[in-house]
Amino acid sequence: MKRTMNFNPGPAALPLEVLEEAREEFLDFAGTGMSVLEVSHRSPEYDKVHNETQESLRRLLGIPGDYKILFMGGGASTQFYLVPSNFMRDHEPADYVLTGTWSKKAFKEAGVIGDARLAATTEENGKFTRIPKLEECRFSDGATYVHITSNNTIFGTQWHTVPDVSAPLVADMSSDFLWKPFDITDYAMVYAGAQKNLGPAGVTVVVIRDDFASGGREGLPTMMSYKTFINKNSLFNTPPCFAIYLVGKTLKWLEAKGGLEAQYKENVAKADLLYGTIGKYEGFYRSPVEPSSRSYMNVVFRLPTEDLEKRFIAESKDAGMNGLKGHRSVGGMRASIYNAIPLAWVEALADFMDTFAKRHG
């Protein structure tokens, strides 16, 4: 079969090597004579997968011992209410910086739980085109935490500096987790739905500092408390075993490639190529995002007319490319170029953009 060049925003492309390895083991996992989908999550064979996946992530990010790695269900949208449920306290606010659709959703959920305060927003006429400057942010005195969304898939914006805040910093990193090396100790907690840059849908990875977790609210329902997952190594109930298994293989794939430094260089090369092609045909292709805020994971752009955009989608699909249509709320084009997207696919897309502009510009 011929694989499609998959630029979907999520669920997104997985490394071919990971898929092939999983295929080989699908019916007989670790010599058990069973699929990993069938084995007990209490078995030694699965226990090894669970713990090795944590160890791979620790190595890749240099995660110190005072952070716990959790595997949870429900996606980032569940974290939107779990974070405030655990860490908002009476008469103490939590600050939210809004830079896109998903940060707005997180803010809305937090407002249901407690005193969620808007520290900054860059929304104008329903659009987000940039990340706020630090001086634009109005952080509360005594905030229990500050929440950001590090990358915004729909609008194509991304934080490129860590905001300097006095409160514990919490980040939704669903769409750019592990795109480059970063210092986890800048954060009290990060979380990431796996289905964009880390693995398949079904598991959310949470990395949380011990002192932040220990301050979580008591008396919550069992499965709403991070302490439940910490105390039981994410094995209080049946975890999303197959998704964790594939995350583990994806992390080992990253390690084999040379780690996050090597992946960062490749990701920069991919994004620079697409943004360079957009700039080369300025007036035909247009990026709505301010250059300093542009995402290295989700490159969004527009064409002169919606008719041309429809033609671009149709012709790119004929050329073996899928997932380039922008989100329905903003239109246009979007190329999601996560870690698993090979440079060769991005080169093919840039060549297509070049040909398309010459033919229709």
Protein Blocks (a to p, Z undefined) as FASTA:
>chain_A
ZZdddfbfbdcdddfklmmmmmmmmmmgghlopafklmcfkbmklmmmmmmmmmmmmmmn
opafkbccdddehijmlmmmmmmmmmpcghiacddddfbfklmmmmmmmmmmmccddfbd
cbeehiafbdcdfklpccdehiabdcddfbdfknopacfbdcddfbdcdddfklmgokac
cdfklpfbdcddfklmnmcchiacddddfklmmmpcehiafklpmklmmmnooplbacdf
klmmmmmmmmmmmmmnnpjmlmmmmmmmmmmmmmmmmmmmgojaccfbdfklccfkbccd
ddfbfklmmmmmmmmmmnopahkaccfklgpjddddbfklcfklmmmmmmmmmmmmmmmZ
Z
